[in-house]
Amino acid sequence: MSTTKREIINKYRIGKDFGVKFTDKHGNERVRLLWKGSLAKDPHPLGQEADVIHKPKGILKKPSLGSRMKVGRCEWCGKVTPKLVVHQVRTMKELDVTQPWAAFMKKINRKTLVVCESCHAKIHGADC
């Protein structure tokens, strides 16, 4: 038996929030909110408060590195700039998915990420 998306939303909706009600070990009813605010479709946040791995629009499924560079857009922040650099890792196994950029590279199944200079500096700052 399959469950529809609407049934899941109705089951876990708490007002405008999305969460799970449970009873703790002391018998108190508690709520763990999974999503605060509206469930309406919003663009993905790019700040530190982002809890999703985003995929900016305009990225093809399996483009070559050359075509990705020609687009002139950072694949991480979406900024259009002529000064792009390529962040590269040796193997997919060395990616630490706790870093959002590494999880994004795994998601698109690429060892390279075409990014602007500021995003490249942020990526290497996260490696330290």
HELIX and SHEET records of a PDB file:
HELIX    1   1 LYS A    5  TYR A   12  1                                   8    
HELIX    2   2 LEU A   65  VAL A   71  1                                   7    
HELIX    3   3 MET A   92  GLU A   94  5                                   3    
HELIX    4   4 PRO A  100  ILE A  108  1                                   9    
HELIX    5   5 GLU A  117  ASP A  127  1                                  11    
SHEET    1   A 3 ARG A  13  ILE A  14  0                                        
SHEET    2   A 3 ASP A  17  THR A  23 -1                                        
SHEET    3   A 3 GLU A  29  TRP A  35 -1                                        
SHEET    1   B 2 LEU A  84  GLN A  88  0                                        
SHEET    2   B 2 THR A 112  CYS A 116 -1                                        
END                                                                             
